Each structure stands twice: as C-alpha cells, then as structure tokens.
Amino acid sequence: MSRRTRVPELPIPLREHGVPMHRAAYDALRGAILEGRLRPGARLPSTRDLAEQLGVARGTVVAAFGQLAAEGYIVGRHGSGTFVSSDLPDAWLQVKPPGAKRRARPRAPHLSRWGAGLDASKNPFGRSGTLRPFRAHLPALDVFPHEAWSRMVTRAARRAVGTRLADIDIRGVRVLREAIAEHLRVARGVSCSAEQVIVMPSVQQALDITARLVLDPGDRVWMEDPGYVGVRPLLECLGAEIVPLPIDEDGLDVAAGIERAPDARLAYVTPAHQAPLGVTLSIERRLALLDWAAAHGAWIFEDDYDSEYRYEGRPLAALQGLDDAGVVIHAGSFSKTMSPALRLAYVIVPDALLDRFVTAKSVLDRFTPPLAQTALAEFISEGHFVSHLRRMRELYAERRAALLEAITSELGGAIEVIGSNAGLALCVWLPPGVDDRAAASAIAAHSVVATPLSALAIRPLQRGGLLLGFAAFKPARLRAAVVAMSAALAPLLRDRGRA
C-alpha cells in the first residue's frame, strides 16, 4: 500500500471579518491563486491536511473547495488530488508573477552609495550563457571523475548521519583539513597545520573575511592591474582605497607599490599564475613583498590561482612557504581542479589572525556544509585527487598545444601570446591601436567569446588584449574557434594596417 503524499503547508492566514469560516477559507485560497502564490497546476493539500493546517473543521475546507471548484479555480483529478486550474475564470485579474508586490512602494528604498551604484552591468560573475570557446576559468567538466566521486558522496552520506552533522567545526571537517594541509605541504611548499586550515565555499569569501578583519574604510590596498575581476568591487564595498599596480614579466611591481602606497594595509596577489596575464612573481619580488609587509605591519592575501597546472618549467613554491613573519593569508579553491559546483575552497590563516578569522566566519555563515567536505577528504586520501590532477595536466597540455598551433597557423604574427605556461587560459596581445572591446564584440558575432583585458583593468592599458580559455574545449573545437576568431579580427587588423 503506497503512502499518501503530503503537500507542503500553505501560509494562508484566515481573515474572518464577520463572514462564515468556510467563506474565509474560500477568500484566502482564491486570493492566494489570484496573487500568484498558488500557481496554475499547483497541487493543493488534501481537505484533511489543510483543515489541520488552518485549525478548522474538515467540513469547512470541503465547502470552500466545493465553491472554488464550482467557479473554476480548482479541479479535482481522481486518484491524484486537487490542483489549481490552468484556465482561471478571472482572466481580467491576471495572476501576478512570483515575487510581485501587491502595492507600489511609496518611495525608493534607501541604499548605501555602493549599493546604489550596482546594476547588472557591474556584476563580475554574471551569467555566461551558452558554453562557447574561449570561455575562461572553467575546467574540463566532460571528464569529471563521476564514478569515483559518486562513491565518495554515497559513502559520506551514509556516515554523516547523527552526531557528525550535529556538531560541526566552524573551520570545516577535520579529515578534510588534514588532507588539505598534507597536500599543500607536498605540492605547494606551504607550511601549515590542520589547525590553520579553514574550509570555505570560495576564495571570494576568504578575501571578504580577511578584508573585514584588517581594513577600515579609507585604508589602502595594493591590487594587481589588470587583475581578478571579483576583487575590486568586494574591497570597494568595504570602503578600501584601491592602489592599482602594474604587472610585467616578473609579476607585480612591488617597488611601485612601496613608492605609491607604503602605508597600505593589504596586498592582494596571484603570484603562482597572475590573473589574467599568467606571469609568475619572481623570487626577488616575493622577498621584497614579504619584507615590505613585515616592516609596515601589512598583510598579504595570496590567491594561489591556477597553481596546480603548469606545462613548462618548474613552479615556485607558494609565497606562504617563504613567510617567516606570519603575514601571508594563503587561499586556494577546488573549483578549477574539480568543479565550480562543489563550492569548496580553503584558506591558511596565520596564528595571529586565526581566532578572529574563525569568529568572523561564525558570525557570517557559521560553517561550510559538511557532506561534500567528507566526500572530498576521502577522494584525496584514497589517491583519486592526485590521479585526477595528473590526468587533467595531460589533457590541458594537449588542448593548450592545439590552441597555440591554431593561433600560429591562422593568425601568424598578428597577435602575441603571453601567459601560456600554466593555468586554464592564455592571453594574447593585439596589435597596438586595436581596441580589445571591439575585437571581443567582433568575435562574439562569430559565436566565439573572449574577455577583453581592458575589462579587467583599472587604468587604461597601453595595448589591448584578449583572455582565451582552452581547458573546457576539445582540440577540434578550439581549432574551429580560432578560424572563426581570425575571420572576425581580419577587418580590424586591416584597418589598423591602413592607419
């Protein structure tokens, strides 16, 4: 015998106003239908369940249902239940969309200056639409290890019943923090214990908490220019003054930072693989950056962006591994190595900031959901993560090579490739005088997407460029996209030649 399916409770308060109870129930249900809270086709609770929810006799609900059915608002289906009619009788009373307001606001809501300046065009993580080459920052989800991951999730779900879900450490599941600490010690030269590891939903949140802890409104922050798109609006939200610093072949210009803002309280850097130009911060500049922070009481937020994927040369160890003064907050994510859908990242917090960081996280969101953490811990401990990384490096090296070969074949010396030694994307400089936003628009007309570097810069660039992601696309599709890009850029390159 099958169980009777319960429909969720309906938040429809009864307003009697001197009318019989069945009329009050009728008015409440009819109002919920016409206001769009009960959509056409929605299933209603049984008369018994609804009577219990409303605290009235079942006969009251039966009478209300009868009147609504007679007027065409609801229909009964034998053996299935009662549903809101798809063809409502009050056609002149259009059903309002979900979330619609019943009354116009008498005045505009108050917003902060930062909030008032926001609109959809300033959303750095807006919807990307159809997945097309050369969308950046996305791993090869078509080869995600679904079978092994499913086993880990199933196993974690079975074990995570009861006390494991009742008493959760704000810092994250212990076994995952231990696995992360061990992996970072071996793979990135990070010096840390599991006690310093805090599991986060994103590097973005780790930066948010860090900034809240170390910055007051008006404090200055060093930022790479061009740089990661999500950093600037976050820091400006907290009232920080951004100090944009140039990037060259050795990474962030530390000397320029010391000259322009020696009193900065925080420096945001991507030393392993600068986002977006792809260069590596040299050892000399790493040491200079650490010396500056230690001497001035500043902090360094190290976003270990794309550090796992390097195709030429040996990578430098993480900046945190060189830090003797405890000034580096080191953060990384599993979004590129596994999947953005996992929403799992980590931050290694220096001892001097650790307790306050944990308290701040508890105030903002308590903890990161533990089920995926437990699954990831087992995925790492059983060796699947290292195997997955090895496979991805080989796959991405193949896709990168296909993109580079196609660029050489189709565009020759018309564009200059930079930042191709690591990561999931590479950059190209356009010829001087070619506007990268115009180039991106021309490419989009050929069903190809590319991010203009000027969109990631605070100050005007001396030369336009494009960010081309390759990791999520097979070689044949990359080659076809380069052919399309070449055709799109041809008019711009000809016009530049005539100038």
Sequence and secondary structure as in RCSB ss.txt:
>XXXX:A:sequence
MSRRTRVPELPIPLREHGVPMHRAAYDALRGAILEGRLRPGARLPSTRDLAEQLGVARGTVVAAFGQLAAEGYIV
GRHGSGTFVSSDLPDAWLQVKPPGAKRRARPRAPHLSRWGAGLDASKNPFGRSGTLRPFRAHLPALDVFPHEAWS
RMVTRAARRAVGTRLADIDIRGVRVLREAIAEHLRVARGVSCSAEQVIVMPSVQQALDITARLVLDPGDRVWMED
PGYVGVRPLLECLGAEIVPLPIDEDGLDVAAGIERAPDARLAYVTPAHQAPLGVTLSIERRLALLDWAAAHGAWI
FEDDYDSEYRYEGRPLAALQGLDDAGVVIHAGSFSKTMSPALRLAYVIVPDALLDRFVTAKSVLDRFTPPLAQTA
LAEFISEGHFVSHLRRMRELYAERRAALLEAITSELGGAIEVIGSNAGLALCVWLPPGVDDRAAASAIAAHSVVA
TPLSALAIRPLQRGGLLLGFAAFKPARLRAAVVAMSAALAPLLRDRGRA
>XXXX:A:secstr
                TTS HHHHHHHHHHHHHHTTSS TT EE  HHHHHHHHTS HHHHHHHHHHHHHTTSEE
EETTTEEEE SS S TTS    TT  SS  SS     HHHHT  GGG TT    S  TT  S   GGG  HHHHH
HHHHHHHHHTSTHHHHS  TT  HHHHHHHHHHHHHHT     GGGEEEES HHHHHHHHHHHH  TT EEEEEE
S  TTHHHHHHHTT EEEEEEEETTEE HHHHHHH TT SEEEE  SS TTT     HHHHHHHHHHHHHHT EE
EEE TTTT B SS     GGGG SSS EEEEEESTTTT GGG  EEEE  HHHHHHHHHHHHHHTS   HHHHHH
HHHHHHTTHHHHHHHHHHHHHHHHHHHHHHHHHHHHTTSSEEES SBSSEEEEE  TT  HHHHHHHHHTTT   
EEGGGG SS  SS EEEEE TTS HHHHHHHHHHHHHHHHHHHHHHHH 
